[in-house]
């Protein structure tokens, strides 16, 4: 049986950076579940599908079977032949993703694509509901948190936005709102699984966080 390590948490807590390094170090596959919702959000925006129209979004989600997540040095995301890596990044695309991901039927339609990753090898899976819904029997569950201002700064760095106090306030508010929407939805809300290990990454480097997780993995594997 292949193993899954889940990494969940709010926006900007360091999930993607940590998940990628961890997957590389362990030689596991990397599942960026946010990229799946972001791709659907992009499609909905481009095809002018109302974010409240659950049935149309479910239909649109059938196109996600053409999604390819290629990962060597960087994650590259394709829909069929079209590369959408850049189109799905940034807070705006995050907001679209959060809006389409609220719907229970949309989440259900995308479940098998996510679980399918496990057929190909051990996986580090990153998102909001990896440990609670998608992989409830995961080998190890991690929940990353960090202070809001620090999370805002990380997102601004990703998007090359200058660190003015005005921008920090603006990004903090965008992130806070997205987390609120993700935490308050009825289906698969952002929340820590009961058996998850919580790590506060505010004053840690990604490599320090990965060291902590790797040590837990090694200990667990030696007891297996
Ligand atoms: O992690 P990322 O910022 O790429 O996620 C974008 C959005 O996709 C989140 O704000 C959330 O609404 C949604 N998402 C989700 N479940 C996941 C991963 C992401 O609902 N497992």
Boltz pocket constraint, residues with backbone or C-beta under 6 A from the ligand:
constraints:
  - pocket:
      binder: B
      contacts: [[A, 11], [A, 33], [A, 34], [A, 35], [A, 37], [A, 38], [A, 93], [A, 94], [A, 97], [A, 98], [A, 99], [A, 101], [A, 126], [A, 127], [A, 128], [A, 129], [A, 130], [A, 178], [A, 182], [A, 188]]
      max_distance: 6.0
